[in-house]
Amino acid sequence: MPEILVVDDEPGIRELMREILEEEGYEVRMAENGSRARAALDDKNPDLILLDIWMPDVDGVTLLKEWRGQGRLTMPVVMMSGHGTVHTAVEATRLGAFDYLEKPIAYKQLLDTVKKALASRQAKPTTSGTLEELGSGESVKRLAQRLGLAASAGLPVLLLAEPGTGEEVAARFLTPPDAPFVRVDDPAELANRPADLLARAKGGLVYVPDLTSLTVMQQRGLILLIARRAEFAARVVAVIRVAPAQALAEGRLTAELHEALAHAVVDLPPLRARGEDIPGLAARALEAACVRLRLPPLKFTDAAMSRLAEHDWPGNLVELDTLTGRLALDDGVGPIDLDAIDAALGPRAGKEKTGVELMLNLPLKDARDAFEKAYLEALLAACDWGMSRAAERAGLDRTNLYRKVKQLGIEAPGKEK
């Protein structure tokens, strides 16, 4: 049977609740103050906590905030108080409480709330599918782990992401299987009808694609939506483009919304930081482009794939999809080579091709000759074209150096060929 932890400083209320709950078949543990509640949670996680707000050593809201910050709210918490106010109820639910009961608590209301809270726990956090669309490297595996932990803790998730990094893929990953996914394309709904969004997303997820574009009123609506999410068993995922602290300092994020979302911030790594994923993603995107354009299958040459792997991808996955579609349409027969990639991407951002980078596209013998020529020209120049000195520094016999110089066609500056 489910176990319930009752935390209340009044002995009479604790005993009454124990009698009522045990009569319904629940197992009950009790704690008379905040310190005992901490110890009880350290000892064993209950299935539900009934938590009094006003206690002599530490109030229940502080305990709730503490457990939430530690990621320990893996069970529903129902707050109780004989001095209830609307502000206290909103604050408690904003911090993750499932519900709020005002004393004296009616028998039927207590049992109904306990059943609903335990039912919400039985719908264990689950995720949909995988993050294969983002890759299969270590960084994507770590991302899946962080998202799973945030979901298990019941926290709203804030994705810190550059545009095009797969924000919606991550949000859909957090959506329970066969559950509704509600994307907030009209932010006015947050200000005017936040409860409607929750009703549509019941058992699923509400996705806010750009947090800092919201007005103050829309952010307040999102705060209310977050506070009431447990009533609808809905998750909330929002996206932000800059660090939350920066958005707060710049006045683009209210302090209340920052507090509501700052406990589960998950970074989405940009494509340039996931070089190990680029070959697989590029091949998959090209295959999808060929299917979309009704073209025969195409492939990248090894040199072309190397060029893709070193590109900065400022547009991330969106840029990759756009590029592969363009290359498939321009080529049509394949394979897609380095020249096609360079023509599409243009000069490499921030740098010219170095000699070594150019050599990577040559056969080994030609690359070796090119390196030796560049090396000996630089060495001879450093030695004022003195063959004896250059031979000594290179560790070569002087005759062998002469032979190399002649073989590679190296001429001193100003000398007639």
N, C-alpha and C positions, 0 to 999 in steps of 0.2 A: 504493500500500500504506500501511497505517497507520504512523505514526511514533511511536516510543517513546523517551522520555527516561529514561536510567538515571542515577540520582544515587547515588554510593557512593564513599567515600574510599579503598576498597581496590582498587588497580589490577587485581589478579588476578580479583576478582569482576566488575568492570566488563567486562573483556575476555571472560570466560567467558560472561556474559550476552549480550554483543554477538554472539558466535559462535553461540550457541543461537538467538537471536531472528532474526538475519540468515539463518540456515539455513532458518528457517520462512517467510522472505519479508518480514519486517518491516524497515522502515528504523529505524536506531538512532542517536541522539545520546547523548553522555555528558557528565557533569559530575562533577568529583571532590570538590566541596564545596558548601556552601550558597550562597556568593557566585556561583559559576559556574552553579548551578541558577537563581538569580534572573536572571542575564544570559541564560541559554538561554530562559527563559520570556518575557523581554522581547523577545527576537529573534523567536520564533515559538512559537505554541501547539502542543504535540504532541497526539497522540490519546490518549496514556496516559503517566503518570509512575510509574516504579518508584523509590521514595524511601527511602533508608536513614535510620534514626532517629539513630544515633550518628555524628556527624561532628565534626571538630575546631573548626570556626568557629561553626556554628549547627546545632542538632539539627533533625531532620526534622519533629517535631511543631510546633516553633516556625514553621518554614517553612509547614507546612500551615495553621496558624492564621492566619498573615500573609496567605497567598493567599486564604483563605476570607474574611477581613475585607475584602479588596480586591475581592471578587466575582469572583475569577479562577479559581475551581475549575469551569471549564467542561469539564474532562476528568476521567476517573476517576484516582484516585491509589491505588496499592498500596504500603503501608508495608512495610519490611524491617528486621529486626534480629536480631543474634546473641545478644542479651541480653533476649529477650522475656519479658514478664509479661502476665498477664491484664489488669491495670490499664492497661498501655500500649496493648494492643490495643483495649480499650473506649474509651480516651481518643481514640485515632486515628480510630476509626469514628464516634465522637460528633462529631468535628470535620469529618467529611465524607469520610474515606478510604473507598474501596470495599472494601478487604480488607487483611489483615495476613498477612505471610509470615515465618516464623521460619527463620533461617539455621542450618545449611546447607540451601538450598532444593532440594528434589528436582526433577529435570528435568521430569517429568510435571506436578507440582504448579504449577511456574512457568508452563508453557504453558497449562494448564487455566485458571489464574487470569487470565492475560493475555487469553485468548479470551473469558471471561465479562465481564471489565472492558470490553473493546472492544465486545462485544455490547450492554452497557448504554448505551454512548455512541451506538451506532447507533440506538437507540430515542430519537431526539431529543426534547427537551421540546416537548410540544404542549399546546394548550388546547382545550377543548370550547366550541363555540358562541361567543356574545358576551355582553356585559353589558347588553343592551338592556332587560332587566327593571329595571335600575337607572336607565335614562335614556340620553341620547345627547349630553349637554353636555360641556364641556371637562373638568370634574372627573372624569367617568366615563371619558373617554378617557385621562386621566392615570392613573387607577386601573388600567385595563387594561394600560397600559405598565409600571407598577411591578410588577404581579403577574407579567407576562411576564418581566421581568428577574430577579425572585426565582426563578422556575421555571427559567430558563436557567442560573442559577448553582447549581442543585441544592440550594438551601437550604430548610429547613423554614420555613413562612410563619406569622407571628403577625399575625392581623387585630385591630387595635384598633378596636372598633366599639361604638356604642350598640345596644341591642336593636332589632331590626326594620329595620336599615339594609341588609339583603340579604347577611348573612354567608354563608349557605349558597349563595346564587347565586354569590358570589365563589369559594367553595371548589369548586363544581361547574365553574366556568370553568377552574380549574386542573387538573381531572381530564382525563387524555388521552381522546380519543374512544373510545367502546365499552369503556372500562375500568371496573373496579369502583369504587364510591364507598361507603366504609365509615364510617358515622356512629357515633361512640361514645356511644350513649345510656345504656349501663351502664358508668360509670367503673370499676367493680370489675374489668372485663376488663383494664384497663391494669395493675392490680397483679398479677392472677392469670395472665393469658394474653396478654401483649403480642405474643408470636410468632404466636398464632392470628389476631390482628387483621391482622398483616402478611401472613400467608398468604392471608387472605380478600381483602386489598387488593392482591395481587400485580399489578404493572403499573399500578395505579390510585392511589387516594388514601385516606388515613385522616383523618377530620374530627373534631376535638374541639371541641364547641360552647361549652364554658364552662371555661376553664383554671383560674380561681381557686376553682372549686367542688371541685377535686380534693384528696384527702388527700395527705400527704407520700408514702405508699407508692404511690399512684396516679401522682404526679408522677415518682417514681423509675422506675416502669414505662414512662412516656412517654419518659423519657430513654433507656432501653434501646431502645424502639421507634425513636426518632430515630436512635440509633447504628447500628441494623441495617437501616435503610430501604433502603440501596443493594443489599443482598442480594436484596431482593424488588422492586427497581425501583419502589418506592412513594414517593409524596409525602406529606408531613404538613402539615396546616393546622390551626391552633388559634385560638380566639377568646378575647380578653380584653377586659374592660369598662373597665379603668382603665389608666393608663400602666404599662408593665412595671416601671419604677423604683419607682413608688408601691406596686405589689403586692409587690415585693421588700422594701421598707422596712416594710410592714405585716405581713410574715410570711406572706402568702398565696401567695407564689411562692418556691420554693427557689432558692438561688444557682445550683445546677447547671442547673436548667431555664431560669432566666433567661439564663444563658450560652449554652445550646443554641439558644434562640429569638430572642435579641436582635439577630441580624445581619440579619434580614429582617422588620422590623415595618412593616406596611402599614396606614395609616389609611383607614377607610371613611367618606367624608363623610356626615354626617346629611342628611336630606331638607331641612331648613330652610336648609342651605348650598348647595342645588342648585335655586334658584328657577326656573332656565331649564328644568328637567326636569319641574316639577310639572304644567303643562298637559297635556303628552303622557302622563304617568303617570296623571293623574286621568282623562283621557278613556279610556285603555286599561282602567283598573280599572273604570270605569262600564260599559264595553262588556262586560267579562267578567262583571260582576255581573248584567247584563241576560240574558246567555246562561244563566248559572247559575240564575237565577230564572224563566227562560222568559218574559221580558217583552219588549215591543217596544223597539227601540233608543231610548236617551235621550241628551240632551246637556245641558251646562251653559250658562247664559247667560254673556256676557262678564263681567258684574259678579260673578257667582258664581265664575267662574274666577279673577278678580282676588283675590277673598277667599281662595280656596284657596291662591293663590301667596304670600300674606302671613302665612298661619298658621304657627305655630312647629313643628307636627308632633312633639310629644314622643314619640309612638309610632312615628314614621317610616313606613315602607311598610306595616306592619301596621295602623296607624291609618288610613291612606289606604284600604286595602282594606276595612276594617270600615265606614268612613264611607260609601263609595260603595255598598256593599251595602245599608246602612240607608236611604240616600237613594232608591235605586232601588225598594226595597220600599215606602217611604212614599209616593212620588210615583206611579210606575206609568205616567204619561202624559207628563210633561215639558212644556217644558224645565225643568230644575232651576234655580231662581232664587236671588238673594241671600238672600231671606228664609228659604228652606229651609236654606241653608248656615248662616246666623246662628243659626237655631233648633237646628240639630244641633251646632254647635261651641260655642254659648254666647257670653258676653262675650269680647271679645278679651283675651287674656292680658296683664296688666300695663299696659293702657291703655284709656281710653275713646276712642270715635271722636272725632277732631278735626273742626273745621269743614271743612277741606279734604277729609278722607276721606269725609264725608257728601256733599260736593258732587260727588264722583266718580260718584255714582249719579244725578245730575240731568242733564237736558238742558243744553246749553251756555248758552242764554239764562238759564235759571233759576239755574244755577251762577254766572254772571256777576253777576246781580242779588243773589244771596245774598252773594257776596264784597264787592260794593260797599256793601251795607248794613252788613255786619260791619266793613268798613274805616272807613266814615264815622262809625258809632257810636263806634268806638274813638278816632278822630281828634277828634271833637267833645268827647268826654269828657276827652281830654287837654288840650283848649283851653278847658275850663270852659264849653263850649257857646257860645263866642264865634265867630259865623259868619265875621267878617272874618279872624280869625287862622287858623281852620280852612281857609278858602278859600285863603289865602296859602300855607299848608303843603302843601295838596293840589295847588297849581298850577292852581286853577280860578278862573274869574270868580265873584264873590259871587252874582250872579244865577243862574248855572248851578248853584251849590251849593244855593241855596234850592230850585231846581226838582228836583234830585236827591233832596233830603231829603223833599220833599213826595211825589214820585213813589214813593219806597221806603217811605213811611209811617213815617219816623223821628221819634220824639217825645223831647223832653228828659225826663229822669226826673221824675216827680211831676206832669207836665203832663196835664191832662184831655184825653182824645181826643175 
